[in-house]
């Protein structure tokens, strides 16, 4: 390999001689994290909302703050948002969800519960992690409301300009 490389053929030969085998280290195998009742717990966050989520094997029943999910999140869009994590993982109707959520509005709370469900699913069954990660459900959505600035009406909106 000490020879000078003057042509493409020389380069191909040099590369062929020095083949390095790359191995991908995935790290230690993940173990399921469950409590004594067979549940997995995770915290989900979105905007100002924080959701504490427990999942366990069951019939697919979901309760949020003591109410059925369809009653707490009445809008079909929010219900669909919560079902996304289960559909991506391919486990619809296999887990019962019990969540308590505080802060924010309904949309932020639904996003927080979805984030918590996804995190709890990957803790309960680590083999579901690649699908949930690829869909972006394990990443906390860091977008929050921009603060109001002094001298402005809102964060960026100025007061109406008057020429006279």
C-alpha positions as CSV (number, residue, x, y, z in Angstrom):
1,X,0.0,0.0,0.0
2,X,3.1,2.2,0.1
3,X,3.0,2.5,-3.7
4,X,1.7,5.8,-5.1
5,X,-1.7,5.7,-6.7
6,X,-1.6,7.2,-10.2
7,X,-4.7,5.8,-11.9
8,X,-8.2,4.5,-11.1
9,X,-7.0,0.9,-11.5
10,X,-4.4,1.4,-8.9
11,X,-7.0,2.9,-6.6
12,X,-9.4,0.0,-7.2
13,X,-6.6,-2.5,-6.4
14,X,-5.7,-0.6,-3.2
15,X,-9.3,-0.6,-2.0
16,X,-9.7,-4.3,-2.8
17,X,-6.6,-5.1,-0.8
18,X,-7.7,-3.2,2.3
19,X,-11.3,-4.4,2.9
20,X,-12.4,-3.4,6.3
21,X,-15.5,-5.1,7.7
22,X,-17.9,-2.8,9.4
23,X,-20.0,-4.0,12.2
24,X,-23.0,-2.1,13.6
25,X,-23.2,-2.2,17.4
26,X,-26.8,-1.9,18.5
27,X,-25.8,-1.8,22.1
28,X,-27.2,-4.0,24.9
29,X,-30.5,-5.7,24.2
30,X,-33.4,-3.7,25.7
31,X,-35.4,-5.4,28.5
32,X,-39.1,-4.9,28.9
33,X,-39.9,-2.5,31.8
34,X,-43.0,-3.5,33.7
35,X,-44.2,-3.1,37.3
36,X,-45.6,-5.8,39.6
37,X,-49.1,-5.4,38.0
38,X,-47.7,-6.0,34.5
39,X,-48.1,-2.3,33.4
40,X,-45.6,0.0,31.7
41,X,-45.5,3.7,32.7
42,X,-44.3,6.7,30.7
43,X,-44.6,10.5,30.7
44,X,-45.6,12.3,27.6
45,X,-45.3,16.0,26.9
46,X,-46.6,18.4,24.3
47,X,-46.8,22.3,24.6
48,X,-47.8,22.9,28.2
49,X,-49.5,19.5,28.7
50,X,-48.0,16.7,30.7
51,X,-49.5,13.2,30.6
52,X,-48.8,10.3,32.8
53,X,-49.7,7.1,30.9
54,X,-49.9,3.4,32.1
55,X,-50.6,0.6,29.6
56,X,-51.3,-3.0,30.2
57,X,-52.6,-5.9,28.1
58,X,-56.3,-5.8,27.7
59,X,-59.2,-5.1,25.4
60,X,-58.3,-1.6,24.1
61,X,-60.2,0.4,26.7
62,X,-58.7,3.9,27.2
63,X,-59.5,6.2,30.1
64,X,-58.2,9.8,30.4
65,X,-58.6,11.5,33.8
66,X,-61.2,8.9,34.8
67,X,-63.4,9.4,31.7
68,X,-63.5,7.2,28.6
69,X,-61.2,8.5,25.9
70,X,-64.1,9.2,23.5
71,X,-65.8,11.3,26.1
72,X,-62.7,13.3,27.2
73,X,-61.4,13.9,23.6
74,X,-64.7,14.4,21.9
75,X,-63.2,15.5,18.5
76,X,-62.6,12.6,16.1
77,X,-59.3,14.1,15.1
78,X,-58.0,13.9,18.7
79,X,-59.2,10.3,19.0
80,X,-57.4,9.4,15.8
81,X,-54.2,11.1,17.1
82,X,-54.2,8.7,20.1
83,X,-54.9,5.7,18.0
84,X,-51.9,6.4,15.7
85,X,-49.3,5.0,18.1
86,X,-51.1,1.7,18.3
87,X,-51.7,1.4,14.5
88,X,-48.1,2.1,13.7
89,X,-47.0,-0.5,16.2
90,X,-49.6,-2.9,14.9
91,X,-51.2,-3.6,18.3
92,X,-54.7,-2.0,18.0
93,X,-57.1,-3.2,20.7
94,X,-54.4,-5.2,22.6
95,X,-53.7,-2.7,25.4
96,X,-55.7,-0.8,28.0
97,X,-54.6,2.8,28.6
98,X,-55.0,4.7,31.8
99,X,-53.8,8.3,31.6
100,X,-53.9,11.4,33.7
101,X,-53.1,14.7,31.9
102,X,-52.7,18.2,33.2
103,X,-52.0,21.6,31.6
104,X,-52.5,23.1,28.2
105,X,-55.5,22.7,26.0
106,X,-57.2,19.7,24.4
107,X,-54.9,19.5,21.4
108,X,-51.7,19.7,23.5
109,X,-53.1,17.1,25.9
110,X,-53.9,14.7,23.1
111,X,-50.4,15.1,21.8
112,X,-49.0,14.5,25.3
113,X,-51.1,11.3,25.7
114,X,-49.9,10.1,22.3
115,X,-46.3,10.7,23.2
116,X,-46.8,8.9,26.5
117,X,-48.5,5.9,24.9
118,X,-45.7,5.5,22.4
119,X,-43.0,5.7,25.1
120,X,-44.9,3.2,27.3
121,X,-45.4,0.8,24.3
122,X,-41.7,0.7,23.6
123,X,-40.9,0.1,27.3
124,X,-43.5,-2.7,27.4
125,X,-42.3,-4.3,24.2
126,X,-38.8,-3.2,23.0
127,X,-39.3,-4.8,19.6
128,X,-41.9,-2.1,18.8
129,X,-39.2,0.7,19.2
130,X,-38.0,0.8,15.5
131,X,-41.5,1.4,14.1
132,X,-42.4,4.0,16.7
133,X,-39.1,5.8,16.3
134,X,-39.4,5.8,12.5
135,X,-42.8,7.4,12.8
136,X,-41.4,10.1,15.1
137,X,-43.6,9.2,18.1
138,X,-40.8,8.9,20.6
139,X,-39.5,12.4,20.0
140,X,-40.9,15.2,22.2
141,X,-42.4,18.0,20.0
142,X,-40.4,20.9,21.4
143,X,-42.5,23.6,19.8
144,X,-44.1,25.9,22.4
145,X,-45.7,29.4,22.2
146,X,-43.3,32.2,21.6
147,X,-43.2,34.7,24.5
148,X,-44.7,38.2,24.1
149,X,-42.1,41.0,23.6
150,X,-42.4,44.4,25.2
151,X,-43.4,47.2,22.8
152,X,-45.3,44.6,20.8
153,X,-49.0,43.6,20.9
154,X,-48.2,39.9,20.7
155,X,-44.9,38.0,20.2
156,X,-44.3,39.6,16.8
157,X,-47.4,41.7,16.0
158,X,-46.9,45.4,16.4
159,X,-49.4,48.0,17.2
160,X,-51.1,49.7,14.2
161,X,-48.9,52.4,12.8
162,X,-50.5,55.8,12.5
163,X,-48.9,58.3,10.1
164,X,-50.8,61.3,11.5
